[in-house]
Amino acid sequence: MKQALLATGINGLVGSKFVELFENKYSFDKLDVADLENPVDITNESSVNNAIQNSTADFIIHYAAYTDVTGAWKQKGDKFGLAYKVNVDGTKNIVKACKNFGKHLIHVSTAYVFNGDKNELYTETDDLSPIEWYGQTKAEAETAITDSDINWTILRIDQPFRSDNYARPDAVRRIVDGLKNDKLYPQFTNHFFGPTFIDDFALVVDWVIRTKSKGIYNSSSGESWTDFDFASLINDNFHFEKEIKKGDLNEYLKTLDRPYQRNTAMSIEKLKNEIDFELKSVKQAVKLVKL
Ligand SMILES: NC(=O)c1ccc[n+]([C@@H]2O[C@H](COP(=O)([O-])OP(=O)(O)OC[C@H]3O[C@@H](n4cnc5c(N)ncnc54)[C@H](OP(=O)(O)O)[C@@H]3O)[C@@H](O)[C@H]2O)c1
């Protein structure tokens, strides 16, 4: 018999891969705003409460979020804006329902909870220090969870990509599209991030459920890549043989009206020491990408 799981955001880029890989193991009680028969908007407290009350699942995986970082910046400071309502109020509604009905919350978060000023990999003990509105809403969501007395697990990812195509281009396919169409912007040599292989991240979520692991886990690749090196890897992997121009983040920042994290690469030593399977390196994962 399949194990029941409550889930938000499982039509999204990251969550839909978990469903695809684990649909034989889990049955999903979806809190889905687009569901035609039983839509659940996570910003609606009573809808969330009802959906969670009606499920036998022990865990809820919370992928849903307002994920448009630029769109969120336009709502900066607006607690009635959609970004805040979905990311903060929505998460608080889920926390309350988890408390009411004894569910364990697995929350998907982001490296954008950090300011990006650190010269090394971010760890789980680093303080939250968001510098833009999306990051701030995700940080507030984390705090609502860590301040609660429910069972919780927070998994932070960064720049995700998956093996198969999704409706929206991911971190690899944005570069592929730019290379194919000769429209790739100059790639920064001084911006650092930790690409996350979504297929492996699904295994991490399953591991949390299997082991009931609690606490914060940075859950990217644990590697640090510059945009230029990552684009070069993709160029080589798919044999595009295009010339990639080098860009300077500092010059770009002068043209941008919102703050941008210089470094979002995270250490995953904590996770790697606990999981019972191997995560792929970024190079191994990119080899598995089918265009
Ligand atoms: N993508 C990234 O670059 C990235 C990086 C770091 C962390 N993350 C985190 O990873 C998680 C998943 O991201 P993603 O890229 O998979 O997101 P996504 O593709 O933008 O999907 C977001 C999901 O949230 C759902 N949703 C939005 N508003 C909702 C509401 N009011 N009520 C119920 N559901 C709602 C959407 O439902 P519909 O499809 O029905 O609209 C969709 O399924 C998020 O928590 C995000 O913060 C993402």
PDBQT file of the ligand as one rigid body, heavy atoms in Angstrom, charges set to zero:
ROOT
HETATM    1  N1  LIG A 301      13.159  27.470  -8.806  1.00  0.00    +0.000 N 
HETATM    2  C1  LIG A 301      14.198  27.959  -8.146  1.00  0.00    +0.000 C 
HETATM    3  O1  LIG A 301      15.114  28.569  -8.731  1.00  0.00    +0.000 OA
HETATM    4  C2  LIG A 301      14.311  27.756  -6.636  1.00  0.00    +0.000 A 
HETATM    5  C3  LIG A 301      15.541  28.037  -6.015  1.00  0.00    +0.000 A 
HETATM    6  C4  LIG A 301      15.645  27.854  -4.633  1.00  0.00    +0.000 A 
HETATM    7  C5  LIG A 301      14.536  27.440  -3.903  1.00  0.00    +0.000 A 
HETATM    8  N2  LIG A 301      13.347  27.193  -4.539  1.00  0.00    +0.000 N 
HETATM    9  C6  LIG A 301      12.200  26.793  -3.723  1.00  0.00    +0.000 C 
HETATM   10  O2  LIG A 301      11.768  25.525  -4.173  1.00  0.00    +0.000 OA
HETATM   11  C7  LIG A 301      10.357  25.419  -4.030  1.00  0.00    +0.000 C 
HETATM   12  C8  LIG A 301       9.754  24.930  -5.328  1.00  0.00    +0.000 C 
HETATM   13  O3  LIG A 301      10.094  25.877  -6.347  1.00  0.00    +0.000 OA
HETATM   14  P1  LIG A 301       9.653  25.651  -7.867  1.00  0.00    +0.000 P 
HETATM   15  O4  LIG A 301      10.663  26.328  -8.719  1.00  0.00    +0.000 OA
HETATM   16  O5  LIG A 301       9.293  24.239  -8.087  1.00  0.00    +0.000 OA
HETATM   17  O6  LIG A 301       8.322  26.529  -7.901  1.00  0.00    +0.000 OA
HETATM   18  P2  LIG A 301       7.321  26.771  -9.122  1.00  0.00    +0.000 P 
HETATM   19  O7  LIG A 301       7.678  25.929 -10.302  1.00  0.00    +0.000 OA
HETATM   20  O8  LIG A 301       7.208  28.256  -9.274  1.00  0.00    +0.000 OA
HETATM   21  O9  LIG A 301       5.971  26.188  -8.517  1.00  0.00    +0.000 OA
HETATM   22  C9  LIG A 301       5.373  26.815  -7.435  1.00  0.00    +0.000 C 
HETATM   23  C10 LIG A 301       4.219  25.981  -6.986  1.00  0.00    +0.000 C 
HETATM   24  O10 LIG A 301       3.560  26.664  -5.935  1.00  0.00    +0.000 OA
HETATM   25  C11 LIG A 301       2.174  26.582  -6.155  1.00  0.00    +0.000 C 
HETATM   26  N3  LIG A 301       1.493  27.727  -5.561  1.00  0.00    +0.000 N 
HETATM   27  C12 LIG A 301       1.758  29.045  -5.773  1.00  0.00    +0.000 A 
HETATM   28  N4  LIG A 301       0.900  29.805  -5.072  1.00  0.00    +0.000 NA
HETATM   29  C13 LIG A 301       0.077  28.953  -4.395  1.00  0.00    +0.000 A 
HETATM   30  C14 LIG A 301      -1.013  29.128  -3.524  1.00  0.00    +0.000 A 
HETATM   31  N5  LIG A 301      -1.457  30.354  -3.168  1.00  0.00    +0.000 N 
HETATM   32  N6  LIG A 301      -1.621  28.020  -3.004  1.00  0.00    +0.000 NA
HETATM   33  C15 LIG A 301      -1.216  26.782  -3.350  1.00  0.00    +0.000 A 
HETATM   34  N7  LIG A 301      -0.172  26.558  -4.187  1.00  0.00    +0.000 NA
HETATM   35  C16 LIG A 301       0.453  27.636  -4.707  1.00  0.00    +0.000 A 
HETATM   36  C17 LIG A 301       2.018  26.564  -7.664  1.00  0.00    +0.000 C 
HETATM   37  O11 LIG A 301       0.776  26.018  -7.991  1.00  0.00    +0.000 OA
HETATM   38  P3  LIG A 301       0.203  26.120  -9.505  1.00  0.00    +0.000 P 
HETATM   39  O12 LIG A 301       1.146  25.345 -10.371  1.00  0.00    +0.000 OA
HETATM   40  O13 LIG A 301      -1.117  25.467  -9.401  1.00  0.00    +0.000 OA
HETATM   41  O14 LIG A 301       0.142  27.572  -9.813  1.00  0.00    +0.000 OA
HETATM   42  C18 LIG A 301       3.191  25.704  -8.078  1.00  0.00    +0.000 C 
HETATM   43  O15 LIG A 301       2.840  24.342  -8.048  1.00  0.00    +0.000 OA
HETATM   44  C19 LIG A 301       9.853  26.787  -3.587  1.00  0.00    +0.000 C 
HETATM   45  O16 LIG A 301       9.608  26.752  -2.204  1.00  0.00    +0.000 OA
HETATM   46  C20 LIG A 301      11.013  27.712  -3.888  1.00  0.00    +0.000 C 
HETATM   47  O17 LIG A 301      11.054  28.797  -3.000  1.00  0.00    +0.000 OA
HETATM   48  C21 LIG A 301      13.211  27.325  -5.896  1.00  0.00    +0.000 A 
ENDROOT
TORSDOF 0
